[in-house]
Amino acid sequence: MTVNLSSSTPVSDSMQPKTTYASLGNTMWSEIKNDKMALYSLILLTAILVTVYTGSFLLDLEKINRIDLYNIYAKPSTDNWLGTDYGGRDILGTLIIGAKNSITIGVVITLISGLIGLTVGLISGYFGGIIDNVIMRIIDFIIILPFLMIIIVLITVVPVFNVPVFITMLSIFLWTGKARLIRSKTLAESELDYVNASKTLGTPNWKIIVFEVLPNLSSIIIVNLTLTLAGNIGIETGLTYLGFGLPESVPSLGTLVSYASNPDVIQHNWWVWLPASLLILVIMLCINFIGQALKRAADARQRLS
Amino acid sequence: MLKFLLRRTLIMIPQLFILSVLIFLLAKSMPGDALTGQIGPQIDAERLIELREKAGLNDPWHEQYARWIGNVIQGDFGKSAIYQQKVTNLIGDRLGNTLLLSASILLVSYLIAIPLGIIAGRWTDSWVDKLIVWYNYLAFATPLFVFALIILFIFGFTLQWFPIGGSVDIQADKGTMDYVLSKTEHLVLPTMAGSLLATFGTIQYLRNEIIDTKIKDFVKTARSKGVPERKVYSQHIFRNSLLPIAAFLGYEITGLIGGSIFLESIFSYPGLGQLFLSSISSRDFSVVNILVLISGSAAIVGTMLSDLILSWVDPRIRVD
């Protein structure tokens, strides 16, 4: 009897309704706080972002781009902390500008492709039927295509190639995964009672989608955007590495890495390509660790806190 | 099952058709045409116009498309403008190299991923599991080209354990033991770079599958009947979780094609990826188009095969 009583007490405690509910932001923050890797990643990433953006603001572009033929492939020194490249230009300066460009372009691609994916996914999942069927077949098809090859061909063929064109091309291909995810979540969501109730009340479809379904998907969207941001930075730097990304006048982290395709540079001048490679790695790892923590926050079964 | 099989195969036909039309239209928008490569001092402008007319380059695009696709289906891929060779000859050896590299990446990545996935799934939340999950995060987040360069730098240039480029030593004769050894030696670094990162999907899939399966009723039944724990895993859980992995092969093709472009360029490995890059920088578009067509078709067919195998292994998918 006593055993029963003592064991039933905590149960009844936890059954009591809590007066406050954690908001999405709170849950996400507490999940990051409880995951050491995610917390360190957030601190490191913030430090990188602050350095890169204030650095690129303070740096003298002209001075970085000035070619100094007496100072080619100079080793790291007090003048050039990370040495110089084949034109005698300061690597650290290029690294900061490149990181700024890579991160900014990664964010823009993520937002544009996210917006397309979100719109298509919501429409496809909410309305279902033929629209859904057609859209899903198109997505199936785009996902199978050898994306990297086609992007490279398009970049070579397009008459005018600049940064906006590059961003548009990548966004055209990169929305499909998101659309698929959002579509499946919307499909599950639109079968729930609150959507049916709203429909019965005569709420227009767009209002149900934007004000009722969308807020319920916000956590998934945030997680997906974070994780794909890392991937998109990888794709941009990778294409630039191959020579089909940003033009050299707009240096990216991939530009610095691409100097390593010269066997002499990769072997003897590590300061040219290694810092940029490691920076790409660190940025992508940080974003991923934060993303994984946010993913747990979005899924109550996986939470640590 | 038959209905699913038929429907799934039929989807493939419009996919292949659209792919070929897309590539054809892309090719038409490229500078130059099939005769550009023959422009030289021997041919004057009037003769060129005549040749163009004769080759049908002034016909409406759908007629040209029909002729092109007809030739491609019969195995006539046209001529490379730069190498002055048939595209089929150019692709020949390189296709073998790329297939060899892809197969070796797949094999090694499965050899690493399957045991790790099983261990992580069986001993969830142990320190080994945490280590494996950590490795998996790294594999997921690391960009292939950065990892490949670092591998090349460490094992190729600094330690000099393995060759830094090529697919085989030029001095080795075909058919000898040396040739095979040299070929294997050249495979080590690109395979290492490709497979260590490719483990991600398989490990995550296996770990999740096993964690989900080990609390299912049929596993509980087996345990309560007194089946030893080792057998519960080997005969009841793994059988369910491992089979679908065999079916994922076809889905990997798109990723392998993308990966081969980076790996072959970094390790100067003479395969299709490298041919693609060199053709695109020399604007040799007849080669480029065929390579995109081959890769796209391989991915489409591979995905279809995977879908079919998966539906055969797991009947629940057929309903979808």
Boltz contact constraints between the chains, C-beta under 6 A:
constraints:
  - contact:
      token1: [A, 141]
      token2: [B, 15]
      max_distance: 6.0
  - contact:
      token1: [A, 144]
      token2: [B, 299]
      max_distance: 6.0
  - contact:
      token1: [A, 144]
      token2: [B, 300]
      max_distance: 6.0
  - contact:
      token1: [A, 144]
      token2: [B, 303]
      max_distance: 6.0
  - contact:
      token1: [A, 145]
      token2: [B, 296]
      max_distance: 6.0
  - contact:
      token1: [A, 146]
      token2: [B, 254]
      max_distance: 6.0
  - contact:
      token1: [A, 146]
      token2: [B, 257]
      max_distance: 6.0
  - contact:
      token1: [A, 146]
      token2: [B, 295]
      max_distance: 6.0
  - contact:
      token1: [A, 146]
      token2: [B, 296]
      max_distance: 6.0
  - contact:
      token1: [A, 148]
      token2: [B, 258]
      max_distance: 6.0
  - contact:
      token1: [A, 148]
      token2: [B, 261]
      max_distance: 6.0
  - contact:
      token1: [A, 149]
      token2: [B, 292]
      max_distance: 6.0
  - contact:
      token1: [A, 149]
      token2: [B, 295]
      max_distance: 6.0
  - contact:
      token1: [A, 156]
      token2: [B, 280]
      max_distance: 6.0
  - contact:
      token1: [A, 157]
      token2: [B, 29]
      max_distance: 6.0
  - contact:
      token1: [A, 157]
      token2: [B, 30]
      max_distance: 6.0
  - contact:
      token1: [A, 234]
      token2: [B, 143]
      max_distance: 6.0
  - contact:
      token1: [A, 238]
      token2: [B, 143]
      max_distance: 6.0
  - contact:
      token1: [A, 238]
      token2: [B, 145]
      max_distance: 6.0
  - contact:
      token1: [A, 241]
      token2: [B, 145]
      max_distance: 6.0
  - contact:
      token1: [A, 260]
      token2: [B, 149]
      max_distance: 6.0
  - contact:
      token1: [A, 266]
      token2: [B, 153]
      max_distance: 6.0
  - contact:
      token1: [A, 267]
      token2: [B, 157]
      max_distance: 6.0
  - contact:
      token1: [A, 277]
      token2: [B, 146]
      max_distance: 6.0
  - contact:
      token1: [A, 280]
      token2: [B, 146]
      max_distance: 6.0
  - contact:
      token1: [A, 281]
      token2: [B, 146]
      max_distance: 6.0
  - contact:
      token1: [A, 284]
      token2: [B, 141]
      max_distance: 6.0
  - contact:
      token1: [A, 285]
      token2: [B, 141]
      max_distance: 6.0
  - contact:
      token1: [A, 288]
      token2: [B, 141]
      max_distance: 6.0
